[in-house]
Amino acid sequence: MALDLNNISTAASSQTSQKQVRVQLTTKNEDIALPENAGPILVPTGLRRYALSTLVNNLLGNEKPVPFEFLINGTFLRTSIDEYLTANEISSETTLEIEYIRALIPPLHIASFQHDDWVSSTDVLSATSPAASWTSNPSGISQGQERILSGSYDGLLRVWNMSSQTIAISPSAADGGHTASIKAAKFVSPNQIASAGLDRTVRLWKYSGDEDGFSGTISPQLELYGHKSGINSLAVNAPSNRILSASSDHTVGFWSTKKSNAPAALENLIPSGSAKGSKRRKLNSSVSVPQRGPLTLLTSHTGPVSAAIFDAKDSTVGYSTSWDHSLRTWDLVTASLVDTRITSHSLLSLEHLPELNLLAAGTSARHLTLIDPRASATAVSAMTLRGHTNAVVALARDPHSTYGLISGSHDGTCRIWDVRSTKTDRNGVVGESTYSISRKSLEEEGKADSKRVGGEGIKVFSVCWDKTIGIVSAGEDKRIQINRGEGVLPSTKE
């Protein structure tokens, strides 16, 4: 028996004179589910998202309204129900199944950490971060003990506490640190860090932090040599003790984090092999760090490699993107190329959406392209996400949703995407961002309304998204910026 909307006090009740349709409201979230015996509801076809949200709140008896989004056949409803029925040639006599979910709350600015130079890379250590999940006791990182790692153009790594205090800094070049700008940095575990940069090396570091949360140390552990040009990005997989690196020398490096498993490095690639390098080592004889080479260098790209990642579910599979417009799939066991997908633009960043069997790649043409890497895929691009106004150089998955991700761009913004938020135009399926996050540094300079060409001075270089800490981004404004969606993530306040 259908319930009549006239019996429910909603903001849309005045529209009941319009054409009506039966809808079955469903959700996968038990805490906001309607009673099991709730049948189809007769509603005006003129309803849009806001009126439907009001309806669901009334049916649930919520004293404080919760904003909802609505999905029909896996796509967000962005029009009235009537417009949807017409566009999809669906009769109003049908019973329409509509799924509702909590709407994402706009992420608010929480904090900014000031650097002395551009910040190229960020990572997070928390109870919900990958580095913690690879340990035997991920819950050992208690609330308030989370850490943020940054790599900078000044060649230094920094570990920060959540009070914006630097608690550890890596050694300088003279003491065994990077000799040029760092481009990538990752927590391998709560006690180990990997980094790489323009000095062509991948470096592993031992990290230890004092219990007081105000001090710690970063000490050299292993130097990995093999690339002949700067390294643009890193991916780590602690369970397999493996690292992938993407280099401007057109290769993907495959490395072991254990010195006992790594082959010797080629002498001609080690700076200490030259007279100048030997002299530097002698002057700094207290620094003695093991040096190793790659397990293999994967060669096939014809341009600088911008990103390399592990398959999120299978660490024996890797993916890489390049300025040569290609996405390549690698079998890391045999070090062989499995598949190549050629796109129309240079690819600058890469992220895996495993449940959707899609790879998201940021392009030089200001958009994201979603690619199905499986051999059965008939098209190179499954979807295009548009909204940025400059190159898309950083990507991270939404930890709350299998459908979401965030992108960082040289336009000075980060954008949050849900691949279910789409429209179809002459170019195919196009996605639209849910929210855009601007740099707080502009507001503090009193230039919130100014428009910088191409994002000059505020380019975003890195972004990561952690379920505990929130969205961490960094860039040309010499800042780490933290944003958190109120109501999406648990509050840090008791």
C-alpha positions as CSV (number, residue, x, y, z in Angstrom):
1,M,0.0,0.0,0.0
2,A,1.6,3.3,-1.1
3,L,1.8,6.1,1.4
4,D,0.4,9.5,0.2
5,L,2.8,12.4,0.6
6,N,-0.1,14.6,1.6
7,N,0.0,13.0,5.0
8,I,3.6,14.0,5.5
9,S,4.6,17.6,6.4
10,T,7.3,18.5,3.9
11,A,8.5,21.6,2.1
12,A,7.3,20.1,-1.1
13,S,3.7,19.3,0.0
14,S,2.4,22.2,-2.1
15,Q,3.5,20.4,-5.2
16,T,1.1,17.5,-4.8
17,S,-1.1,18.8,-7.6
18,Q,1.6,17.9,-10.0
19,K,2.1,14.6,-11.8
20,Q,3.1,12.0,-9.3
21,V,5.3,8.8,-9.2
22,R,5.8,6.0,-6.7
23,V,9.4,5.9,-5.3
24,Q,11.0,3.3,-3.1
25,L,13.5,4.9,-0.8
26,T,16.4,2.7,0.2
27,T,19.8,3.1,1.9
28,K,22.8,0.9,2.7
29,N,23.4,2.6,6.0
30,E,21.5,0.9,8.8
31,D,21.6,3.9,11.1
32,I,19.5,6.0,8.7
33,A,17.3,3.3,7.2
34,L,13.5,3.5,7.1
35,P,11.5,0.7,8.7
36,E,11.6,-2.5,6.7
37,N,7.8,-2.4,6.1
38,A,8.0,1.1,4.6
39,G,6.5,0.7,1.1
40,P,6.6,2.9,-2.0
41,I,5.7,6.6,-1.5
42,L,3.7,8.7,-3.9
43,V,5.6,11.9,-4.6
44,P,5.3,14.8,-7.0
45,T,7.6,14.4,-10.0
46,G,8.7,18.0,-9.6
47,L,10.8,17.2,-6.5
48,R,14.5,17.8,-6.5
49,R,17.3,16.9,-4.1
50,Y,16.4,19.4,-1.3
51,A,12.7,18.5,-1.2
52,L,13.6,14.8,-1.2
53,S,16.1,15.4,1.6
54,T,13.4,17.1,3.6
55,L,11.0,14.2,3.0
56,V,13.5,11.6,4.2
57,N,14.3,13.7,7.4
58,N,10.6,13.8,8.1
59,L,10.1,10.1,7.6
60,L,13.0,9.4,9.9
61,G,11.7,11.9,12.5
62,N,15.0,13.8,12.6
63,E,14.9,16.8,14.9
64,K,18.1,18.1,13.3
65,P,17.9,17.8,9.5
66,V,20.6,15.7,7.9
67,P,21.5,16.6,4.3
68,F,21.1,13.7,1.9
69,E,22.1,12.9,-1.7
70,F,20.0,10.7,-3.9
71,L,21.1,8.0,-6.4
72,I,19.1,6.4,-9.2
73,N,20.8,3.5,-11.0
74,G,24.1,4.5,-9.5
75,T,24.1,8.2,-10.6
76,F,23.3,11.2,-8.5
77,L,20.0,12.9,-9.1
78,R,20.9,16.4,-10.3
79,T,17.5,17.4,-11.8
80,S,13.9,17.0,-10.8
81,I,12.5,13.5,-10.9
82,D,10.3,14.5,-13.9
83,E,13.4,15.6,-15.9
84,Y,15.1,12.4,-15.0
85,L,12.1,10.3,-16.1
86,T,11.9,12.2,-19.4
87,A,15.7,12.1,-20.1
88,N,15.8,8.3,-19.5
89,E,12.4,7.6,-21.2
90,I,10.9,6.0,-18.0
91,S,7.2,6.0,-17.5
92,S,5.8,7.8,-14.4
93,E,3.7,4.6,-13.9
94,T,6.8,2.7,-12.7
95,T,8.0,2.4,-9.2
96,L,11.3,4.3,-9.0
97,E,14.0,3.0,-6.6
98,I,16.0,5.9,-5.1
99,E,19.0,5.3,-2.8
100,Y,19.8,8.0,-0.3
101,I,23.2,8.6,1.4
102,R,24.5,11.3,3.7
103,A,25.8,14.3,1.7
104,L,29.4,15.3,2.1
105,I,29.9,18.3,4.3
106,P,32.1,21.1,2.9
107,P,35.6,20.6,4.4
108,L,36.6,23.3,6.8
109,H,40.1,24.7,7.2
110,I,41.6,23.3,10.4
111,A,45.3,24.3,10.4
112,S,48.3,25.4,8.3
113,F,51.9,24.6,8.9
114,Q,54.5,27.0,7.6
115,H,57.6,25.9,5.8
116,D,60.7,27.7,4.6
117,D,60.4,26.5,1.0
118,W,57.9,24.9,-1.4
119,V,56.4,21.7,0.0
120,S,56.4,18.9,-2.6
121,S,55.0,16.0,-0.8
122,T,52.9,15.0,2.3
123,D,51.9,11.8,4.0
124,V,50.1,10.9,7.2
125,L,50.7,8.5,10.1
126,S,47.5,7.7,12.1
127,A,45.5,4.7,13.3
128,T,43.7,4.7,9.9
129,S,46.7,5.4,7.6
130,P,48.2,2.7,5.3
131,A,51.5,2.7,7.2
132,A,49.7,1.9,10.4
133,S,47.5,-0.8,8.8
134,W,50.7,-2.6,7.8
135,T,51.8,-3.0,11.4
136,S,50.7,-5.6,14.0
137,N,49.2,-2.9,16.2
138,P,47.6,-0.1,14.1
139,S,45.5,1.1,17.1
140,G,48.8,1.9,18.9
141,I,48.7,5.4,17.4
142,S,46.3,7.0,19.7
143,Q,44.3,10.1,19.2
144,G,46.5,13.2,19.4
145,Q,49.6,11.1,18.5
146,E,49.1,11.4,14.7
147,R,52.0,12.6,12.6
148,I,52.3,14.4,9.3
149,L,55.3,14.0,7.0
150,S,56.5,16.6,4.6
151,G,59.2,16.7,1.9
152,S,60.4,20.1,0.8
153,Y,62.3,21.7,-2.0
154,D,65.0,22.6,0.6
155,G,66.0,18.9,0.6
156,L,64.7,18.2,4.1
157,L,62.0,15.9,5.5
158,R,60.0,17.1,8.5
159,V,57.7,15.2,10.8
160,W,55.0,17.4,12.5
161,N,52.6,16.8,15.4
162,M,49.1,18.0,15.3
163,S,50.0,21.1,17.2
164,S,51.9,22.3,14.1
165,Q,55.2,21.7,15.8
166,T,58.2,20.2,13.9
167,I,59.3,17.3,16.0
168,A,61.9,15.8,13.6
169,I,64.0,17.0,10.7
170,S,66.1,14.8,8.4
171,P,69.9,15.4,8.2
172,S,71.2,18.0,5.7
173,A,73.2,17.0,2.6
174,A,76.5,17.4,4.6
175,D,75.3,14.8,7.1
176,G,74.0,12.1,4.7
177,G,70.7,13.7,3.6
178,H,69.3,14.5,0.2
179,T,71.6,16.7,-1.9
180,A,68.7,18.3,-3.9
181,S,65.0,19.0,-3.7
182,I,62.8,16.2,-2.3
183,K,59.8,15.3,-4.6
184,A,58.2,12.4,-2.8
185,A,58.0,11.2,0.8
186,K,56.0,8.3,2.4
187,F,55.7,6.6,5.7
188,V,56.6,2.9,5.1
189,S,55.7,2.1,8.7
190,P,55.4,4.0,12.0
191,N,59.2,3.7,12.3
192,Q,60.4,4.0,8.7
193,I,60.2,6.7,6.0
194,A,61.0,6.5,2.2
195,S,61.9,9.6,0.2
196,A,63.2,10.5,-3.3
197,G,64.0,13.6,-5.3
198,L,66.0,15.5,-7.8
199,D,69.3,14.0,-6.5
200,R,68.2,10.7,-8.3
201,T,68.2,8.7,-5.1
202,V,65.6,6.8,-3.1
203,R,66.4,6.9,0.6
204,L,65.1,5.0,3.5
205,W,65.2,6.5,7.0
206,K,64.6,5.3,10.5
207,Y,62.1,7.4,12.3
208,S,61.7,7.4,16.1
209,G,59.5,9.8,18.1
210,D,59.6,10.4,21.9
211,E,56.4,9.6,23.8
212,D,56.1,13.3,24.8
213,G,55.1,14.0,21.2
214,F,57.5,17.0,21.0
215,S,60.7,15.5,19.7
216,G,62.0,12.7,17.4
217,T,64.8,11.7,15.1
218,I,65.1,10.9,11.4
219,S,68.4,9.0,10.7
220,P,69.7,7.5,7.4
221,Q,69.2,3.8,6.9
222,L,69.7,2.9,3.2
223,E,70.5,4.7,0.0
224,L,69.2,3.3,-3.3
225,Y,70.9,4.3,-6.6
226,G,69.8,3.4,-10.2
227,H,68.0,6.3,-11.8
228,K,69.9,8.7,-14.1
229,S,67.5,11.6,-13.6
230,G,65.3,13.1,-10.9
231,I,62.6,11.0,-9.3
232,N,59.0,12.4,-9.4
233,S,57.0,10.1,-7.2
234,L,57.1,7.1,-4.9
235,A,54.8,4.2,-3.9
236,V,55.5,1.9,-1.0
237,N,54.1,-1.5,-0.1
238,A,55.4,-2.6,3.3
239,P,54.0,-6.2,3.3
240,S,56.1,-7.0,0.3
241,N,59.0,-4.8,1.3
242,R,58.8,-3.1,-2.1
243,I,59.0,0.4,-3.5
244,L,58.1,1.8,-6.9
245,S,59.7,5.1,-8.2
246,A,58.8,7.2,-11.2
247,S,61.7,9.0,-12.8
248,S,62.4,11.6,-15.5
249,D,64.9,9.1,-17.1
250,H,61.8,7.4,-18.6
251,T,62.0,4.4,-16.2
252,V,60.1,2.9,-13.3
253,G,62.3,1.8,-10.4
254,F,61.4,-1.4,-8.5
255,W,63.3,-1.6,-5.1
256,S,63.5,-3.7,-2.0
257,T,63.4,-1.9,1.4
258,K,65.7,-4.6,2.9
259,K,69.4,-4.2,2.1
260,S,69.9,-7.9,2.3
261,N,67.6,-8.5,-0.6
262,A,68.8,-5.6,-2.8
263,P,71.6,-6.0,-5.3
264,A,74.7,-3.8,-5.3
265,A,74.4,-0.4,-6.8
266,L,76.4,0.4,-9.9
267,E,79.5,2.3,-9.0
268,N,79.1,4.9,-11.7
269,L,75.7,6.0,-10.3
270,I,77.0,6.5,-6.7
271,P,78.3,10.1,-6.1
272,S,81.1,8.7,-3.8
273,G,82.5,6.9,-6.8
274,S,83.8,10.1,-8.2
275,A,86.8,12.0,-6.8
276,K,84.6,14.8,-5.7
277,G,82.2,12.4,-4.0
278,S,85.0,10.5,-2.3
279,K,86.3,13.8,-0.9
280,R,82.9,14.6,0.5
281,R,82.6,11.2,2.1
282,K,86.0,11.5,3.8
283,L,85.2,14.9,5.1
284,N,82.1,13.4,6.6
285,S,83.4,10.1,7.7
286,S,80.9,9.7,10.5
287,V,78.1,9.1,8.0
288,S,78.1,5.5,6.7
289,V,75.0,4.4,5.0
290,P,74.6,1.2,3.0
291,Q,74.1,1.7,-0.7
292,R,72.1,-0.6,-3.0
293,G,70.6,-0.8,-6.5
294,P,67.2,-1.6,-7.9
295,L,65.7,-5.0,-8.2
296,T,65.0,-3.9,-11.8
297,L,64.3,-0.8,-13.8
298,L,61.1,-1.1,-15.9
299,T,61.7,0.4,-19.4
300,S,59.1,1.1,-22.0
301,H,58.0,4.7,-21.5
302,T,59.3,7.2,-24.1
303,G,59.0,10.3,-21.8
304,P,59.5,11.3,-18.2
305,V,57.5,9.0,-15.8
306,S,55.2,11.1,-13.6
307,A,53.8,8.5,-11.3
308,A,54.0,4.8,-10.4
309,I,51.7,2.9,-8.0
310,F,51.0,-0.6,-6.8
311,D,47.6,-2.2,-7.5
312,A,45.6,-1.6,-4.3
313,K,44.7,-5.3,-4.1
314,D,47.6,-7.1,-5.7
315,S,51.2,-5.9,-4.9
316,T,52.6,-8.0,-7.8
317,V,50.9,-5.5,-10.3
318,G,52.1,-2.0,-10.9
319,Y,50.8,1.0,-13.0
320,S,52.7,4.0,-14.3
321,T,51.9,7.2,-16.1
322,S,54.1,9.4,-18.2
323,W,54.4,12.6,-20.2
324,D,54.3,10.3,-23.2
325,H,50.5,10.2,-22.8
326,S,50.5,6.5,-21.7
327,L,49.2,4.4,-18.8
328,R,51.2,1.2,-18.5
329,T,50.5,-2.0,-16.5
330,W,53.4,-4.1,-15.2
331,D,53.8,-7.6,-13.9
332,L,56.3,-6.9,-11.1
333,V,57.1,-10.6,-10.6
334,T,58.5,-11.0,-14.2
335,A,59.3,-7.3,-14.6
336,S,57.3,-7.4,-17.9
337,L,54.9,-4.9,-19.6
338,V,51.4,-6.2,-19.6
339,D,49.3,-3.5,-21.2
340,T,49.6,0.0,-22.6
341,R,46.8,2.6,-22.9
342,I,47.5,5.7,-24.9
343,T,45.5,8.9,-24.1
344,S,45.4,12.3,-25.7
345,H,47.4,14.2,-23.1
346,S,50.4,14.0,-20.8
347,L,49.5,12.1,-17.6
348,L,50.9,13.7,-14.4
349,S,49.4,11.8,-11.5
350,L,47.8,8.4,-10.7
351,E,45.4,6.8,-8.2
352,H,43.7,3.4,-8.1
353,L,39.9,3.0,-7.4
354,P,40.0,-0.8,-6.9
355,E,36.4,-1.6,-6.2
356,L,35.4,0.2,-9.4
357,N,38.2,-1.4,-11.5
358,L,39.3,2.1,-12.5
359,L,42.5,4.1,-12.5
360,A,42.3,7.9,-12.1
361,A,45.0,9.9,-14.0
362,G,45.5,13.7,-13.7
363,T,46.4,15.3,-17.0
364,S,48.2,18.4,-18.3
365,A,45.0,19.3,-20.0
366,R,43.4,20.3,-16.7
367,H,41.1,17.3,-16.3
368,L,41.1,13.8,-14.8
369,T,40.5,10.8,-16.9
370,L,39.2,7.5,-15.5
371,I,40.7,4.4,-17.2
372,D,39.7,0.7,-16.9
373,P,43.0,-1.1,-17.1
374,R,41.4,-4.6,-17.7
375,A,42.1,-6.2,-21.0
376,S,38.3,-6.5,-21.6
377,A,37.9,-2.7,-21.5
378,T,36.7,-1.4,-25.0
379,A,37.5,2.3,-24.5
380,V,40.6,4.0,-23.1
381,S,38.7,6.6,-21.1
382,A,35.6,5.5,-19.1
383,M,34.9,9.0,-17.8
384,T,36.3,12.5,-17.7
385,L,36.2,14.7,-14.6
386,R,36.3,18.5,-15.4
387,G,36.7,21.6,-13.3
388,H,40.4,22.4,-12.7
389,T,41.9,25.3,-14.7
390,N,45.5,24.0,-14.7
391,A,47.5,20.7,-14.6
392,V,46.3,18.0,-12.2
393,V,49.4,16.8,-10.4
394,A,48.2,15.0,-7.3
395,L,45.5,12.4,-6.5
396,A,44.3,10.5,-3.4
397,R,41.4,8.2,-2.6
398,D,38.5,9.2,-0.4
399,P,38.8,6.9,2.7
400,H,35.1,7.1,3.3
401,S,33.8,6.0,-0.1
402,T,34.7,3.7,-2.9
403,Y,33.5,6.3,-5.3
404,G,35.4,9.3,-4.2
405,L,38.8,10.9,-4.6
406,I,40.5,14.3,-4.3
407,S,42.8,16.0,-6.8
408,G,45.4,18.7,-6.4
409,S,46.2,21.1,-9.2
410,H,48.6,23.9,-10.2
411,D,45.5,26.1,-10.3
412,G,45.9,26.4,-6.5
413,T,42.9,24.2,-5.5
414,C,42.0,20.7,-4.4
415,R,38.7,19.3,-5.7
416,I,36.7,16.5,-4.3
417,W,35.0,14.2,-6.7
418,D,32.3,11.4,-6.6
419,V,32.3,9.4,-9.8
420,R,28.5,9.0,-9.4
421,S,28.1,12.8,-9.9
422,T,28.0,12.9,-13.7
423,K,26.3,14.3,-16.7
424,T,26.4,13.2,-20.4
425,D,27.4,15.6,-23.1
426,R,28.8,15.4,-26.7
427,N,32.2,14.3,-25.1
428,G,30.6,11.3,-23.3
429,V,30.3,10.9,-19.5
430,V,31.6,13.9,-17.6
431,G,32.0,14.2,-13.9
432,E,31.6,17.3,-11.8
433,S,33.5,18.1,-8.5
434,T,31.5,18.2,-5.3
435,Y,33.7,20.8,-3.5
436,S,36.7,22.9,-4.2
437,I,39.2,23.7,-1.5
438,S,41.3,26.9,-2.0
439,R,44.5,27.8,-0.3
440,K,44.0,29.5,3.1
441,S,47.2,31.5,2.5
442,L,45.4,33.7,0.0
443,E,42.8,34.7,2.6
444,E,45.5,35.5,5.2
445,E,47.2,37.7,2.7
446,G,44.0,39.5,2.1
447,K,43.8,38.3,-1.5
448,A,40.9,35.9,-1.3
449,D,39.3,37.6,-4.3
450,S,42.4,37.9,-6.4
451,K,42.9,35.7,-9.4
452,R,46.4,34.5,-10.0
453,V,47.2,33.3,-13.5
454,G,47.5,29.6,-13.5
455,G,47.7,29.5,-9.7
456,E,51.1,31.2,-9.6
457,G,52.4,31.3,-6.1
458,I,49.8,28.9,-4.7
459,K,50.2,25.7,-6.9
460,V,49.2,22.5,-5.1
461,F,51.9,19.8,-5.4
462,S,50.6,17.1,-3.1
463,V,47.4,15.9,-1.4
464,C,46.5,12.9,0.8
465,W,43.2,12.1,2.6
466,D,43.2,10.3,5.9
467,K,40.1,9.1,7.7
468,T,41.4,10.4,11.1
469,I,43.3,13.6,10.2
470,G,41.4,14.8,7.1
471,I,42.6,16.3,3.8
472,V,46.3,17.3,3.9
473,S,47.6,19.3,1.0
474,A,50.8,21.3,0.3
475,G,52.4,23.4,-2.4
476,E,54.0,26.5,-3.6
477,D,52.7,28.7,-0.8
478,K,55.2,26.9,1.6
479,R,52.3,25.5,3.6
480,I,50.8,22.2,4.7
481,Q,47.1,22.8,4.9
482,I,44.6,20.6,6.7
483,N,40.9,20.6,5.9
484,R,38.2,18.4,7.5
485,G,34.6,18.0,6.8
486,E,32.5,18.7,9.9
487,G,30.3,15.7,10.6
488,V,32.2,13.5,8.1
489,L,35.2,12.8,10.3
490,P,35.1,12.3,14.0
491,S,35.8,15.4,16.0
492,T,39.1,15.7,17.8
493,K,37.3,17.4,20.7
494,E,36.0,15.4,23.6
